[in-house]
């Protein structure tokens, strides 16, 4: 939810986090940002999720252990919200 913009859907966690960074850079107030858990498909508050990141892929998880397992599988690493936003802006590179 972006103040004065309403609810805006994005096609992936990477797109969502990239848009978050863009709106913040423009001084927009963001009420809340959601992503969907990669393993369970449930909606998560993005700022409370764990993100497995590698090679342009950004996968959100509710549980850190799930993010760690997925990161090991894709030869990536686990990031918190702020670093995942930076990775999204950088094309998934950490």
PLY file of the C-alpha trace (Angstrom):
ply
format ascii 1.0
element vertex 94
property float x
property float y
property float z
element edge 93
property int vertex1
property int vertex2
end_header
0.00 0.00 0.00
1.48 3.27 -1.12
0.03 6.44 0.31
-2.10 8.22 -2.33
-1.50 5.33 -4.78
-3.45 2.50 -3.16
-2.60 -1.18 -3.47
-0.17 -1.92 -6.28
0.54 -5.50 -7.39
3.95 -6.63 -8.63
4.94 -9.87 -10.35
7.69 -10.99 -7.98
9.45 -10.26 -4.73
12.31 -8.67 -6.67
9.87 -6.35 -8.47
8.11 -5.52 -5.21
11.35 -4.65 -3.43
12.60 -2.66 -6.40
9.35 -0.67 -6.48
9.62 -0.15 -2.72
13.06 1.42 -3.22
11.78 3.56 -6.08
8.80 4.88 -4.11
11.01 5.60 -1.10
13.49 7.47 -3.31
10.59 9.61 -4.56
9.59 10.41 -0.97
6.37 8.37 -1.06
4.98 7.01 2.19
4.54 3.25 2.07
1.94 1.97 4.50
2.85 -1.72 4.19
4.64 -4.04 1.78
3.75 -7.70 1.35
5.55 -10.61 -0.27
4.58 -14.28 -0.48
6.47 -17.07 1.24
8.19 -19.15 -1.43
7.52 -22.47 0.32
4.05 -21.89 1.72
2.51 -19.23 -0.50
1.28 -17.23 2.50
1.33 -13.45 2.61
4.12 -11.93 4.73
5.03 -8.47 5.86
8.10 -7.87 3.70
10.02 -6.13 6.46
9.71 -9.24 8.64
10.62 -11.83 6.00
13.92 -13.55 5.33
15.15 -13.47 1.74
17.28 -16.06 -0.05
19.18 -14.19 -2.75
21.41 -15.40 -5.61
21.95 -14.69 -9.28
19.05 -12.29 -9.69
16.62 -14.45 -7.69
15.07 -13.09 -4.50
12.91 -15.59 -2.63
11.06 -14.55 0.55
10.40 -16.87 3.49
8.63 -16.66 6.82
11.16 -18.89 8.55
14.88 -18.23 8.57
15.64 -21.97 8.41
13.64 -22.24 5.17
15.49 -19.26 3.71
18.82 -20.79 4.74
17.95 -24.15 3.15
16.85 -22.46 -0.09
19.92 -20.20 -0.14
22.16 -23.27 0.20
20.30 -24.90 -2.70
20.79 -21.90 -5.00
24.29 -21.10 -3.71
23.08 -17.79 -2.30
22.76 -16.10 1.03
20.05 -14.99 3.42
19.33 -11.29 3.75
17.03 -9.18 5.86
14.62 -6.67 4.36
16.93 -3.66 3.93
19.68 -5.69 2.28
17.14 -7.51 0.09
15.85 -4.12 -1.11
19.43 -3.17 -2.02
19.86 -6.49 -3.83
16.64 -5.89 -5.79
17.89 -2.48 -6.90
21.21 -4.07 -7.86
19.56 -6.76 -9.99
19.73 -9.45 -7.31
23.44 -9.03 -6.72
24.67 -8.88 -3.14
0 1
1 2
2 3
3 4
4 5
5 6
6 7
7 8
8 9
9 10
10 11
11 12
12 13
13 14
14 15
15 16
16 17
17 18
18 19
19 20
20 21
21 22
22 23
23 24
24 25
25 26
26 27
27 28
28 29
29 30
30 31
31 32
32 33
33 34
34 35
35 36
36 37
37 38
38 39
39 40
40 41
41 42
42 43
43 44
44 45
45 46
46 47
47 48
48 49
49 50
50 51
51 52
52 53
53 54
54 55
55 56
56 57
57 58
58 59
59 60
60 61
61 62
62 63
63 64
64 65
65 66
66 67
67 68
68 69
69 70
70 71
71 72
72 73
73 74
74 75
75 76
76 77
77 78
78 79
79 80
80 81
81 82
82 83
83 84
84 85
85 86
86 87
87 88
88 89
89 90
90 91
91 92
92 93
